[in-house]
Amino acid sequence: MTQQTITLIGGGLVGALLAQLLAKRGFKVEVFEKRADPRLAGFIGGRSINLALAERGLQALRTAGLAGDVLQRAVMMRGRMVHPVSGTSGLQRYGVDDSEVIWSVSRGGLNMLLLDAAEAAGVTFHFGQGLATADLDARNITLIDDNGTQRQHDASVLIGADGAGSALRAAMNEYQPLGQRVEPLGHGYKELEIPPATGADHFAIEPHALHIWPRGGYMCIALPNTEGSFTVTLFLPAHGPHPSFDTLPDATAASAFFRQDFPDLLPLIPDFAADYDGHPVGSLSTLYLDRWHIDGRALLIGDAAHAIVPFHGQGMNCGFEDTVVLADLLAESGSDTADAFAEFQRIRKPNADAIAAMALENYIEMRDSVADPRYLAKRELGARLAERAPQHFMARYRMVTFTHLPYAYAFERGRAQDVLLEQLLRGSTNVEEVPLDAAVATLHATLPPLPPLRHG
């Protein structure tokens, strides 16, 4: 059992889970978090109030012994409930049955559960302590509290889990450029709320779904919360012609827009004006780094290394998957953190780049394609191939969400499958015109079998 000390910057979801996993492997772990302890001060929300938990994140929580506790506080989502402007809504399942679902979890509740588990494993937390500077040569950091009081801390091994605006990343980049690129999406978001309903089930709309109101270049989504409310997020272009956040500066303009474009949603949000005027417009970007570490001294993980847009629901899941890989590598490497950090980047960076690309593609799918006949035809044909030849075909969404296949594999395989579906449909949107036996034979001849699948 090593007693090497690891200093973590950031006690959010990824930082708290990594801290617990490292402590369980015998490391001494100290965590510095700039915010107050949410268990005492109340949770101050980050980007979103609730998040989608899928198999990769669940597997990390199983490794930590926490999956059962988390699922007790989560709401199952079977698929996308698509709400057109006119007509009836319909459910598009994520998986084949209820064994393949995702879960809506409270960011604040999950963070507090992870903090409790990390402390129980022996982790020391220092709240209200933000990173001011990092002297990577002296292996020393300076921390600052809300009053401006500074303190020094020896940090021979530093890990930054301090999110997209990482202070450690800034310090590392100043010491040695990391090849940082930030690509803004050009779209922003604003959160609203559907309150609990009166009645037996407390939910105003179907609770076991992620609701989408796709409108082409923009959309609303809604995720259920355990107490019966839904967190609604409006995604719009930040600037430009109507509709954009520029053209909807206040609730008066926004409510007129909602009456036209989201007529079934607006009546479900009784405090629309207060929500719209009271909540800021958030920005969305993708972060790319050429390097995640400086030899064995400092490493970035989670959003600090590879922040992505939220449209595949994989940001937290990817970060949680990071924690298991890194904890295992550090446990195996002993005191050779440089090798562990380099191997972590080698394994995880291609996968982080792949899920970043897929998250951007999924935004277009969610806001537009879910109502597009061509997309629906490919989806239906893919489902038939998956049923007939499950060893050779699995929808990319299922690979990403319900298996542990590397993101990079799912990305490339998904592209190859999409090309095949296009060829089989030959421009038609009528799946009945595709002879299924011939399609399966073409699939077998074109693509190798899928690797062995690992589910939870």
Residue pairs with C-beta under 8 A, 6 or more apart in sequence:
1 26
2 26
2 27
2 334
2 335
3 26
3 27
3 28
4 27
4 28
4 157
4 335
5 27
5 28
5 29
5 30
5 156
5 157
6 22
6 27
6 28
6 29
6 30
6 157
6 159
6 330
7 30
7 31
7 32
7 141
7 153
7 155
7 156
7 157
7 158
7 159
8 15
8 18
8 19
8 29
8 30
8 31
8 32
8 159
8 160
8 161
9 15
9 31
9 32
9 131
9 141
9 158
9 159
9 160
9 161
9 162
9 166
9 167
9 168
10 31
10 32
10 33
10 160
10 161
10 162
10 163
10 166
10 304
11 19
11 31
11 32
11 33
11 35
11 115
11 125
11 127
11 161
12 33
12 46
12 111
12 161
12 162
12 163
13 107
13 110
13 111
13 114
13 302
13 316
13 319
13 320
14 161
14 301
14 302
14 303
14 316
14 319
14 320
14 322
14 323
15 31
15 33
15 161
15 162
15 302
16 31
16 111
16 114
16 115
16 117
16 118
17 60
17 61
17 64
17 114
17 118
17 320
17 323
18 159
18 161
18 301
18 322
18 323
18 326
18 327
19 29
19 31
19 118
19 121
19 123
20 64
20 114
20 117
20 118
20 121
20 123
21 63
21 64
21 323
21 324
21 327
22 29
22 123
22 327
22 330
23 29
23 118
23 121
23 122
23 123
24 64
24 121
25 327
25 330
25 331
26 331
27 330
28 122
29 118
29 122
29 123
29 124
30 123
30 124
30 125
30 126
30 153
31 118
31 123
31 124
31 125
31 126
32 126
32 129
32 130
32 131
32 141
32 143
32 153
33 125
33 126
33 127
33 128
33 129
34 128
34 129
34 130
34 131
34 162
34 167
35 41
35 44
35 127
35 128
36 44
36 127
36 128
37 115
37 125
37 127
38 44
38 108
38 111
38 112
38 115
39 112
39 115
39 116
43 107
43 108
43 109
43 111
43 112
45 107
45 108
46 107
46 163
47 282
47 310
48 107
48 191
48 231
48 233
48 310
49 106
49 107
49 108
49 191
49 225
49 231
50 104
50 105
50 106
50 107
50 223
50 225
50 231
51 104
51 105
51 107
51 110
51 313
51 315
51 316
52 77
52 102
52 103
52 104
52 105
52 210
52 223
52 313
52 316
52 317
53 61
53 70
53 74
53 102
53 103
53 104
53 105
53 316
53 317
54 102
54 103
54 313
54 314
54 317
54 400
54 401
54 402
55 317
55 401
55 402
55 403
55 404
55 455
55 456
56 314
56 317
56 318
56 320
56 321
56 404
57 316
57 317
57 320
57 321
58 67
58 70
58 71
58 103
58 456
59 321
59 324
59 404
59 456
60 320
60 321
60 323
60 324
61 67
61 70
61 320
62 456
63 324
64 117
65 117
66 113
66 114
66 117
69 113
70 103
70 105
70 110
70 113
71 103
73 105
73 106
73 109
73 110
73 113
73 226
74 103
74 104
74 105
74 226
75 103
75 104
75 207
75 208
75 224
75 225
75 226
76 98
76 101
76 102
76 103
76 208
77 94
77 101
77 102
77 103
77 104
77 208
77 209
77 210
77 223
77 224
78 91
78 93
78 94
78 98
78 101
78 208
78 209
79 91
79 92
79 93
79 94
79 95
79 209
79 210
80 91
80 92
80 94
80 209
80 210
80 211
80 212
80 366
80 370
81 89
81 90
81 91
81 92
81 205
81 206
81 209
81 210
81 211
81 212
82 89
82 90
82 91
82 92
82 212
82 214
82 370
82 371
83 89
83 211
83 212
83 213
83 264
83 265
84 214
84 371
85 215
85 261
85 263
89 211
91 206
91 209
92 370
92 379
93 100
94 100
94 101
94 102
94 397
94 398
94 401
94 402
95 101
95 398
95 401
95 402
96 386
96 398
99 455
100 398
100 401
100 402
101 208
102 210
102 313
102 401
104 210
104 223
104 224
104 225
106 225
106 226
115 125
118 125
119 125
126 143
128 145
128 146
129 143
129 144
129 145
129 151
130 143
130 144
130 145
130 167
131 141
131 142
131 143
131 162
131 167
131 168
131 171
132 141
132 142
132 143
132 144
132 150
132 167
133 141
133 142
133 171
134 140
134 141
134 142
134 155
134 158
134 168
134 171
134 172
134 175
134 298
135 141
135 142
136 158
136 171
136 172
136 175
136 294
136 297
136 298
139 154
139 155
139 156
139 297
140 152
140 153
140 154
140 155
141 152
141 153
141 155
141 158
142 150
142 151
142 152
142 153
143 150
143 151
143 152
143 153
144 150
144 151
156 297
157 296
157 297
157 298
157 337
158 168
158 297
158 298
158 299
159 298
159 299
159 300
159 301
159 326
160 166
160 167
160 168
160 169
160 172
160 298
160 299
160 300
160 301
160 304
160 305
161 301
161 302
161 304
161 319
162 168
162 169
162 304
163 302
163 303
163 304
163 307
164 285
164 287
164 303
164 304
164 307
166 300
166 303
166 304
168 298
168 300
168 304
169 178
169 180
169 289
169 300
169 304
169 305
172 178
172 294
172 298
172 300
173 180
175 294
176 291
176 294
178 289
178 290
178 291
178 292
179 288
179 289
179 290
179 291
180 287
180 288
180 289
180 290
181 287
181 288
181 289
182 285
182 286
182 287
182 288
183 285
183 286
183 288
184 283
184 284
184 285
185 283
185 284
185 285
185 286
185 309
185 360
185 363
186 237
186 238
186 239
187 218
187 235
187 236
187 237
187 238
187 284
187 363
188 235
188 236
188 237
188 238
188 245
188 281
188 282
188 283
188 284
189 233
189 234
189 235
189 236
189 281
189 282
189 284
190 233
190 234
190 236
190 245
190 276
190 279
190 280
190 281
190 282
191 231
191 232
191 233
191 234
191 275
191 279
191 282
192 232
192 233
192 234
192 269
192 272
192 275
192 276
192 279
193 229
193 230
193 231
193 232
193 269
193 271
193 275
194 204
194 205
194 222
194 229
194 230
194 232
194 268
194 269
195 204
195 228
195 229
195 270
195 271
196 202
196 203
196 204
196 227
196 228
196 229
197 203
197 204
197 228
201 207
201 228
202 227
202 228
203 224
203 228
203 230
204 228
204 230
204 268
205 211
205 222
205 230
205 268
207 224
207 228
208 224
209 224
210 221
210 222
210 223
210 313
211 221
211 222
211 223
211 230
212 219
212 220
212 221
212 366
212 367
212 370
213 219
213 220
213 221
213 261
213 262
213 265
214 366
214 367
214 368
214 370
214 371
215 261
215 262
215 367
216 367
216 368
217 237
217 367
217 368
218 234
218 235
218 236
218 237
218 243
218 367
219 234
219 235
219 366
219 367
220 232
220 233
220 234
220 235
220 262
220 265
221 232
221 233
221 235
221 366
222 230
222 231
222 232
222 233
222 265
223 230
223 231
224 230
225 231
230 268
232 265
232 269
235 363
235 367
236 243
236 244
236 245
236 248
237 243
237 244
237 245
238 244
238 245
238 246
238 281
238 283
239 245
239 246
240 246
241 247
242 248
242 257
243 257
243 261
245 281
247 253
248 254
248 257
250 276
250 277
251 272
251 273
251 274
251 276
251 277
252 273
254 272
254 276
255 266
255 272
255 273
255 276
258 265
258 266
258 272
259 266
266 272
269 275
284 309
284 310
285 307
285 309
286 307
286 308
286 309
286 356
286 359
286 360
287 303
287 305
287 306
287 307
287 308
288 306
288 353
288 356
289 300
289 305
289 306
291 345
292 299
292 300
292 301
292 305
292 341
292 344
292 345
292 348
292 349
293 299
293 300
293 341
293 342
293 344
293 345
295 338
295 341
296 336
296 337
296 338
296 339
296 340
296 341
297 337
299 326
299 337
299 341
299 344
301 319
301 322
301 323
301 326
301 344
302 318
302 319
302 322
302 323
303 315
303 319
305 322
305 352
306 318
306 349
306 352
306 353
306 356
307 315
308 314
308 315
308 318
308 352
308 355
308 356
308 359
309 356
309 359
309 360
309 363
310 359
311 359
311 360
311 362
311 363
311 366
312 355
312 358
312 359
312 362
312 400
313 401
314 355
314 358
314 359
314 400
314 401
314 407
315 359
318 351
318 352
318 355
318 407
322 344
322 348
325 344
325 347
325 348
326 340
326 344
329 340
329 343
329 344
330 337
330 340
332 340
333 339
333 340
333 343
350 406
350 407
350 408
351 406
351 407
351 408
352 407
353 408
354 406
354 407
354 408
354 410
354 411
354 412
355 400
355 407
355 411
357 411
358 396
358 400
358 407
358 410
358 411
358 414
365 375
369 375
373 429
374 429
376 429
377 425
377 428
377 429
377 430
377 431
378 418
378 421
378 422
378 425
379 395
380 431
381 421
381 424
381 425
381 431
381 434
381 439
382 393
382 395
382 417
382 421
383 395
384 431
384 436
384 439
385 392
385 393
385 439
385 440
385 443
386 393
386 394
386 395
386 398
388 436
388 440
389 440
389 443
389 444
391 449
391 450
392 443
392 444
392 447
392 448
392 449
392 450
393 417
393 443
393 447
393 450
394 403
394 450
394 453
395 414
395 417
396 410
396 411
396 413
396 414
396 417
396 418
399 405
399 409
399 410
399 413
399 414
400 407
400 410
402 455
403 410
403 453
403 454
403 455
404 454
404 455
405 413
405 450
405 451
405 453
405 454
409 451
413 447
413 450
416 446
416 447
417 447
420 442
420 443
420 446
420 447
423 442
424 434
424 439
424 442
425 431
425 434
428 434
